[in-house]
Amino acid sequence: MSLSSLPPEVWIRILGFCSRDDVRRIVSLVSGELNRYANVVLYQSIEWAWERLAIERIIRLLTNLMRYPELGTFVQRIRIRRSDTTFTNTDWTPPRPARHWAYRTPPEYRDFSQQARSLIFGMDLPDATRWVEEISYGNPYVCVALILGLCPNVQAMVLDYSFVYMGGWPGRLITAAFRTAPRSRTHEIPKFGRLRELEYGLNVPDVWHANPQGPFYPSAHPDQFDGLFRLEALQHLAVWLRHPPSLEGTLNIERLETLCLVRSTIAEQDVEQILRRASRVHTLHLGLIYHRARFQPFRAAGTPILDGLMAVRNTVHILSIGIEYEAMTYGPRFNQVDSTNWGHFRGFLLRFPHLISVELPVQMLLGLVSLTHGRRPSLGPLLPPSLLQLIIRLDLCHSQGSDEVEPLWGRLSALNSVENHLRTELDLTPQLKFVTLRSWQWHGYHTNDTLPVRTALWQQYRVRLEEQFDRMSPGTVTSVFLI
């Protein structure tokens, strides 16, 4: 049987069942035609554990893509992020074992430097001389950005959080693609017309500061985010958003079905403007993070976060919100002004007609005070009857009260409110089957003290009540819908 007796897509499907080593070492050497099919399989996916990746491997791939541009057209999936999901970043130390670009590119890659220089100037990238300088020092973040620029057909992309604050090169390349093409551009930057799913910094960690005064989140290049909101085919976006996108021109926000803003530091008014354009979003996570000295949650003029949420209430089925501070050991001191501002959210979930899963800080759901005149706030009248799953977050575990705002919420008081709801108001939420109390991971040793109560409630009401201890970001359910 000759190779031509089967169509190419069948051969590619068959080779997909072989190991990558067999395809590379055996199949690719059989004939020129099988070599091409093998390349399709080998280059379909680029998956690297970022903390262990050698710069030579990055340069080798970029060299191959520059030399044989057809190979880049085969790439459909790119995943470059840390493989360790339990890491902690202390004071924003460099995310890789060494600064690989502390030395110049080795002599054997001299041709690579010249090719990369031609590519950069051919794309007419903004600040091109800086790109060339970083390439000469073997900056892996710039190399990866150029790799992306040679993969026009990629459909799903995952990039480590360190790309955001180590120059933002991939985002800057995407943004450059949507600017008016200069006449001098000889190599077109792809607009990634098939990219449907993008994670850009989703795995950004919480930060345990050796110095409680900082440094806090490092700066990030502002130009790297605008292009992310202009990708025409994008349906699922998760981004560590440090600067707001420009809202002028053609945006893709109205096409997004999943939007995850993780540990975002943009202003509340900018969040509102993004949500007002997200007319099709059904899965939404708002991870908002505040600087301890300059900002407090919900003190902006008006109620921008609430107004933004109301703009998407008719389409959202799955909602999660997280509120944190840049120094996670910092506890704000709430006063009566905060009590009023947080109180604006009371009962807002009832205006979401299709909500099936919700994850909220306990303060946003029930207010700042856990006990009023000796009674817990009632949970049932605040939840929509369509709700299947409720996750209560204890983000602000270091919060402090004042004479006018006491006592605050803790694990046991939140559990008590859930218990009261199940015993007296369960008929208000007939679909409710799962309730989770979500706390920071270092509180996990307390788990057994609530087990008897949780077991008894399950046996009596058949609602599964769990406790979850982790790093609190992103949303438990919203992250399932990402790549």
C-alpha positions in Angstrom: 0.0 0.0 0.0 1.4 3.4 -1.0 1.3 6.4 1.2 -1.0 8.1 -1.3 -3.7 5.5 -0.7 -4.6 7.2 2.5 -5.3 11.0 2.8 -2.8 13.0 4.9 -5.3 13.6 7.7 -5.5 9.9 8.3 -1.7 9.5 8.4 -1.5 12.3 10.9 -4.2 10.7 13.0 -2.4 7.4 13.0 0.9 9.0 14.0 -0.9 10.7 16.8 -1.1 7.3 18.5 2.7 6.9 18.4 5.1 8.2 21.0 6.8 11.5 20.2 10.2 9.7 20.3 9.2 7.1 17.8 7.8 9.7 15.5 11.0 11.8 15.7 13.5 9.0 15.6 11.9 6.5 13.2 8.9 7.7 11.3 10.4 11.0 10.2 13.3 9.1 8.6 11.2 6.8 6.4 10.4 9.2 3.5 10.0 12.8 2.8 6.2 12.6 2.9 6.1 10.8 6.2 8.7 13.3 7.5 6.2 16.1 6.8 3.4 14.2 8.5 5.7 13.6 11.4 6.4 17.3 11.7 2.7 18.1 11.8 2.4 15.8 14.8 5.6 16.9 16.5 4.9 20.6 16.2 1.2 20.5 17.0 1.9 21.1 20.7 4.6 23.0 22.5 4.6 22.2 26.3 7.4 23.3 28.5 7.9 23.3 32.3 9.2 26.9 32.5 11.2 26.6 35.7 13.4 23.8 34.3 13.7 24.8 30.7 17.2 25.4 29.2 17.8 28.4 27.1 19.4 26.3 24.4 16.2 24.4 23.8 14.3 27.6 23.3 16.8 28.9 20.9 16.9 25.6 19.0 13.1 25.8 18.4 13.2 29.4 17.4 16.0 28.7 15.0 14.0 25.9 13.4 10.9 28.1 13.0 12.8 30.9 11.4 14.6 28.5 9.0 11.5 26.5 8.1 8.4 28.8 8.6 6.0 26.0 7.6 6.7 24.3 10.9 5.1 27.2 12.8 1.9 26.8 10.9 1.5 23.3 12.5 1.5 24.6 16.1 -2.0 24.5 17.6 -1.3 24.5 21.3 1.3 26.3 23.4 1.7 25.7 27.1 4.7 27.3 28.9 4.3 27.6 32.6 5.6 26.3 35.9 4.9 22.6 36.5 5.0 23.1 40.3 1.5 24.4 41.4 2.4 24.7 45.1 5.3 27.2 44.8 5.5 30.4 46.9 7.1 33.6 45.6 8.9 35.5 48.3 9.5 39.2 47.5 9.4 38.5 43.7 12.6 36.7 43.2 13.4 35.8 39.6 11.1 33.0 38.6 13.8 30.9 36.9 16.8 29.3 38.5 19.2 31.8 36.9 19.1 34.8 34.7 20.1 33.0 31.6 20.5 36.3 29.7 23.3 37.4 32.0 25.8 36.3 29.4 25.8 36.8 25.6 24.3 34.3 23.3 26.9 31.5 22.8 29.1 31.7 19.6 27.5 28.6 18.1 24.2 30.6 17.9 25.7 33.6 16.1 23.6 32.9 13.0 20.6 32.7 15.3 21.2 36.3 16.6 21.4 37.6 13.0 18.2 35.8 12.0 16.3 37.0 15.1 17.5 40.6 14.4 16.1 40.4 10.8 12.8 39.0 12.1 12.4 41.7 14.7 13.1 44.6 12.3 11.0 42.8 9.6 8.1 42.9 12.0 8.8 46.5 12.7 8.2 46.0 16.4 8.0 49.0 18.7 11.3 49.6 20.5 12.9 47.0 18.1 16.5 47.9 19.2 15.6 46.8 22.8 14.2 43.5 21.4 17.5 42.9 19.6 19.6 43.8 22.6 17.6 41.3 24.8 18.1 38.6 22.1 21.8 39.2 22.1 21.8 38.4 25.8 19.7 35.3 25.3 16.6 36.6 27.1 14.2 33.6 27.1 11.1 35.7 27.4 11.9 37.6 24.2 12.7 34.3 22.5 9.3 32.8 23.4 7.6 36.0 22.2 9.2 35.6 18.8 8.2 31.9 18.7 4.6 33.0 19.2 5.0 35.4 16.3 5.9 32.4 14.0 2.8 30.3 15.1 -0.2 32.0 13.3 -2.6 29.1 13.7 -2.3 28.5 17.4 -5.7 27.8 19.0 -4.9 27.6 22.8 -2.1 29.3 24.7 -1.0 29.2 28.3 1.9 31.4 29.5 3.4 31.6 33.0 2.8 34.6 35.2 6.4 35.6 35.0 5.9 36.6 31.4 3.7 39.5 32.6 6.3 41.2 34.8 9.5 40.1 33.1 9.0 42.5 30.2 5.5 41.4 29.0 7.1 40.5 25.6 4.4 38.1 24.3 1.6 40.6 25.1 3.5 43.4 23.5 3.9 41.4 20.3 0.2 40.7 20.2 -0.6 44.3 20.8 1.7 45.3 18.0 -0.2 43.1 15.6 -3.3 45.2 15.9 -1.6 48.5 15.2 -1.7 49.9 11.6 1.0 48.0 9.7 3.8 50.3 8.7 4.9 50.2 5.0 8.3 49.0 6.1 7.0 45.8 7.7 8.3 42.9 5.7 7.2 40.1 8.1 3.6 40.3 9.1 2.8 39.8 12.8 0.0 37.2 13.0 -3.3 38.4 14.5 -3.9 34.8 15.8 -7.2 34.5 14.1 -7.8 30.9 15.4 -6.8 31.6 19.1 -9.9 30.6 21.2 -8.4 30.1 24.6 -5.7 32.2 26.3 -4.2 32.1 29.8 -1.8 34.9 30.5 -0.5 34.8 34.0 -3.3 32.8 35.6 -0.9 31.0 37.9 0.3 34.2 39.6 1.0 33.2 43.3 0.2 34.9 46.5 3.3 36.5 48.0 4.6 36.0 51.5 6.7 39.1 52.1 9.9 38.8 54.2 9.4 42.6 54.6 5.8 43.5 55.5 6.4 46.9 53.9 7.0 45.4 50.5 8.1 45.3 47.7 4.6 44.5 46.5 3.7 43.5 43.0 6.4 44.5 40.6 5.7 46.8 37.7 4.5 45.5 34.4 4.7 46.9 30.9 1.4 48.6 30.1 1.3 47.9 26.4 1.1 44.1 26.8 -2.6 43.9 27.6 -4.4 45.9 25.0 -4.0 43.3 22.2 -5.4 40.5 24.3 -8.8 42.2 24.2 -8.7 42.4 20.3 -8.2 38.8 19.4 -11.2 38.2 17.1 -11.7 34.4 17.8 -11.0 34.5 21.5 -13.8 33.0 23.6 -12.0 32.1 26.9 -9.6 34.6 28.5 -7.8 34.4 31.8 -5.3 37.2 32.6 -3.3 38.7 35.4 -4.5 42.2 34.4 -2.1 44.9 35.7 -3.2 47.7 33.4 -6.6 48.3 31.7 -6.9 47.9 27.9 -7.7 50.8 25.7 -11.5 50.7 25.0 -11.2 52.5 21.7 -11.4 50.7 18.4 -12.5 47.1 17.7 -12.6 44.9 20.8 -13.4 41.3 21.3 -14.8 41.6 24.8 -18.4 41.0 23.6 -17.4 37.6 22.2 -15.9 36.3 25.4 -17.7 33.4 27.1 -15.3 33.0 29.9 -13.5 35.9 31.5 -11.1 35.5 34.4 -9.3 38.6 35.8 -6.9 37.1 38.3 -5.4 39.3 41.1 -6.1 42.3 38.9 -4.7 45.7 40.1 -6.7 47.9 37.7 -9.2 50.5 39.0 -12.7 49.5 39.8 -14.0 51.9 37.1 -12.0 50.1 34.5 -13.4 46.8 35.7 -16.9 48.2 35.2 -16.1 49.3 31.6 -14.8 45.9 30.7 -17.9 44.2 32.2 -20.3 46.5 30.4 -18.8 45.2 27.1 -18.9 41.5 28.1 -22.3 40.9 26.8 -22.0 37.1 26.2 -19.9 36.0 29.3 -21.4 33.1 31.1 -18.4 32.2 33.4 -16.9 35.1 35.2 -14.1 35.5 37.9 -13.2 38.9 39.3 -10.0 38.6 41.3 -9.4 42.1 42.6 -6.3 43.0 44.6 -5.6 46.3 46.5 -2.5 48.1 47.7 -2.7 48.3 51.4 -1.6 52.0 51.6 -3.4 53.5 48.6 -6.7 51.7 48.1 -9.5 50.0 50.0 -12.2 47.8 48.4 -15.4 49.6 47.1 -14.4 53.1 48.2 -14.4 54.4 44.6 -17.0 57.0 43.7 -20.4 55.4 43.0 -20.7 51.6 42.9 -18.6 50.6 39.8 -18.1 46.9 40.6 -21.8 46.4 41.4 -22.8 48.3 38.3 -20.5 46.2 36.2 -21.9 43.0 37.6 -25.5 44.2 36.9 -24.5 44.6 33.3 -23.7 40.9 32.9 -26.5 39.5 35.2 -28.6 38.1 32.4 -25.8 35.9 30.9 -23.6 34.8 33.8 -24.2 31.2 35.1 -21.0 30.8 37.1 -19.7 33.7 39.1 -16.7 34.0 41.5 -15.1 37.0 43.1 -12.0 37.3 45.2 -10.8 40.4 47.2 -7.2 40.5 48.4 -4.4 42.8 49.3 -0.9 42.8 47.7 0.6 41.9 51.1 -1.5 38.9 52.0 -0.6 39.2 55.7 -2.1 42.7 55.8 -5.5 43.0 57.5 -7.5 46.2 56.8 -9.3 47.9 59.6 -13.0 48.2 58.7 -15.1 51.1 59.8 -18.7 52.2 59.3 -17.9 53.6 55.8 -16.7 50.2 54.7 -19.8 48.6 56.3 -22.0 50.8 54.1 -20.0 50.2 50.9 -19.9 46.4 51.3 -23.6 46.5 52.2 -24.4 47.7 48.7 -23.9 44.1 47.6 -26.6 42.7 49.9 -29.0 40.6 47.9 -27.4 41.4 44.5 -27.3 37.7 43.5 -31.1 37.7 43.4 -30.9 39.7 40.2 -29.0 36.9 38.4 -31.7 34.7 36.9 -29.5 31.9 35.6 -26.9 31.6 38.4 -26.0 28.0 39.3 -22.6 28.4 41.0 -21.3 31.3 43.0 -18.1 32.0 45.0 -18.0 35.2 47.1 -16.1 36.6 50.0 -18.3 36.2 53.1 -18.4 40.0 53.6 -19.8 40.6 50.1 -22.5 38.0 50.7 -23.5 38.7 54.3 -21.9 42.1 55.2 -18.9 42.9 57.4 -20.5 42.0 60.8 -21.1 38.4 61.7 -23.4 39.0 64.6 -26.2 41.7 64.9 -28.1 41.9 68.2 -27.0 38.3 69.0 -28.2 36.8 65.6 -26.3 35.7 62.5 -27.3 37.4 59.2 -29.8 35.2 57.3 -28.4 33.5 54.2 -31.5 32.2 52.5 -33.2 35.4 51.4 -29.9 36.5 49.7 -29.5 33.4 47.4 -31.2 32.8 44.1 -33.4 29.6 44.0 -31.5 28.4 40.9 -28.3 28.0 42.9 -26.6 24.5 42.9 -23.3 25.3 44.4 -22.2 28.0 47.0 -18.6 28.7 47.9 -17.9 31.2 50.7 -14.4 32.7 50.7 -12.6 33.9 53.7 -10.1 36.1 51.8 -9.7 38.8 54.4 -8.8 36.6 57.3 -6.5 39.2 58.8 -9.2 41.9 58.8 -9.6 44.0 61.9 -12.8 45.6 63.2 -13.4 48.8 65.0 -15.8 49.9 67.7 -18.5 50.3 65.1 -17.8 47.1 63.1 -17.5 44.1 65.3 -17.4 41.1 65.4 -16.0 40.1 62.0 -16.3 36.8 60.2 -14.2 33.6 60.7 -14.5 30.0 59.7 -16.8 28.9 62.6 -19.1 31.9 62.3 -19.5 31.3 58.5 -20.1 27.6 59.2 -22.8 28.6 61.7 -24.6 30.8 59.1 -24.6 27.9 56.6 -25.9 25.5 59.3 -28.7 27.9 60.2 -29.6 28.1 56.5 -29.8 24.4 56.1 -31.9 23.9 59.2 -34.4 26.6 58.7 -34.3 28.1 55.1 -33.3 25.3 52.8 -36.7 25.5 51.0 -35.5 28.9 49.6 -32.7 27.2 47.7 -34.3 23.9 46.5 -31.4 23.2 44.0 -28.6 23.6 46.5 -26.4 20.5 46.7 -22.8 21.7 47.5 -21.5 24.3 50.0 -17.8 25.0 50.5 -16.0 27.2 53.0 -12.7 28.2 51.3 -9.8 29.5 53.4 -6.1 30.1 53.1 -4.0 27.0 53.0 -2.2 27.6 56.3 -5.6 27.2 58.2 -5.9 23.6 57.0 -5.0 22.0 60.3 -8.4 23.1 61.7 -10.3 20.8 59.4 -11.3 18.1 61.9 -13.0 20.6 64.3 -15.9 21.0 61.9 -16.2 17.4 60.6 -18.9 16.3 63.0 -21.2 19.2 62.1 -20.6 18.8 58.4 -21.2 15.0 58.5 -24.5 15.5 60.5 -25.8 18.1 58.0 -25.0 15.9 55.1 -26.9 12.9 56.7 -29.9 15.0 57.5 -30.2 17.4 54.5 -28.1 15.7 51.8 -26.2 18.9 51.1 -22.5 18.3 50.9 -20.6 20.8 53.1 -16.9 20.9 52.7 -13.9 22.9 53.7 -11.2 23.8 51.2 -7.7 25.2 52.0 -5.6 26.6 49.2 -4.1 29.7 47.7 -7.5 31.2 47.0 -7.0 32.2 43.4 -8.6 31.8 40.9 -12.2 30.7 41.4 -12.7 27.1 42.2 -15.3 26.5 39.5 -14.3 29.2 37.0 -10.8 27.7 36.6 -12.3 24.4 35.5 -13.6 26.1 32.3 -10.1 27.3 31.3 -7.4 25.3 29.5 
